[in-house]
Amino acid sequence: MTTPRWLVAAHVTAIAGVLGADFALLALGVRGLAGGDAATVYPAMHVVAAWLLRPFAVLALLTGIAAAMRGRR
């Protein structure tokens, strides 16, 4: 059996969200190292990690497992 297209699309979307959140964290980290205000940069990193990275990572994990299980039948 093949994996449904909607499941593959959901997985790819979740992975794109993870990569976007990673790049946002990278940009904030570089700004923090370059002398940015720590009182602004690090709380922003926490918000990105808590509200973007974690949900997208969980969604990517679940859709990946579902796609793998669906493809094995």
C-alpha positions as CSV (number, residue, x, y, z in Angstrom):
1,M,0.0,0.0,0.0
2,T,1.1,3.5,-0.7
3,T,1.2,6.4,1.8
4,P,-1.7,8.9,1.2
5,R,-0.7,12.2,-0.4
6,W,-2.2,14.2,2.5
7,L,0.0,12.4,5.0
8,V,3.2,13.1,2.9
9,A,2.1,16.7,2.5
10,A,1.6,17.1,6.3
11,H,5.0,15.5,7.0
12,V,6.8,17.8,4.5
13,T,5.0,20.8,5.9
14,A,6.0,19.9,9.5
15,I,9.6,19.4,8.4
16,A,9.6,22.8,6.7
17,G,8.3,24.3,9.9
18,V,11.1,22.6,11.9
19,L,13.7,24.0,9.5
20,G,12.2,27.4,9.6
21,A,12.2,27.5,13.4
22,D,15.8,26.2,13.4
23,F,16.9,29.1,11.1
24,A,15.1,31.6,13.3
25,L,17.0,30.2,16.3
26,L,20.2,30.4,14.4
27,A,19.6,34.0,13.4
28,L,18.7,34.9,17.0
29,G,21.8,33.0,18.3
30,V,24.1,34.9,15.9
31,R,22.4,38.2,17.0
32,G,23.1,37.2,20.7
33,L,26.7,36.4,20.0
34,A,27.2,39.6,18.0
35,G,26.3,41.8,21.0
36,G,22.5,41.8,20.9
37,D,20.6,42.6,24.1
38,A,20.4,39.3,26.0
39,A,17.2,40.4,27.7
40,T,15.6,40.5,24.3
41,V,17.3,37.7,22.3
42,Y,17.1,34.8,24.7
43,P,13.4,35.2,25.7
44,A,12.7,35.4,21.9
45,M,14.6,32.2,21.4
46,H,12.5,30.6,24.1
47,V,9.3,31.7,22.5
48,V,10.4,30.3,19.1
49,A,11.4,27.0,20.6
50,A,8.3,26.6,22.8
51,W,5.7,27.8,20.3
52,L,7.1,26.8,16.9
53,L,9.9,24.2,17.2
54,R,8.3,21.7,19.6
55,P,4.9,21.5,18.0
56,F,6.4,21.1,14.5
57,A,8.8,18.5,15.7
58,V,6.1,16.4,17.4
59,L,3.9,16.7,14.2
60,A,6.9,15.6,12.1
61,L,7.5,12.7,14.3
62,L,3.9,11.5,14.4
63,T,3.3,12.0,10.6
64,G,6.6,10.2,9.9
65,I,5.6,7.2,12.1
66,A,2.2,7.1,10.5
67,A,3.6,7.2,7.0
68,A,6.1,4.5,7.9
69,M,3.4,2.3,9.3
70,R,1.1,2.9,6.4
71,G,3.8,2.1,3.9
72,R,4.6,-1.2,5.5
73,R,1.3,-2.9,4.8
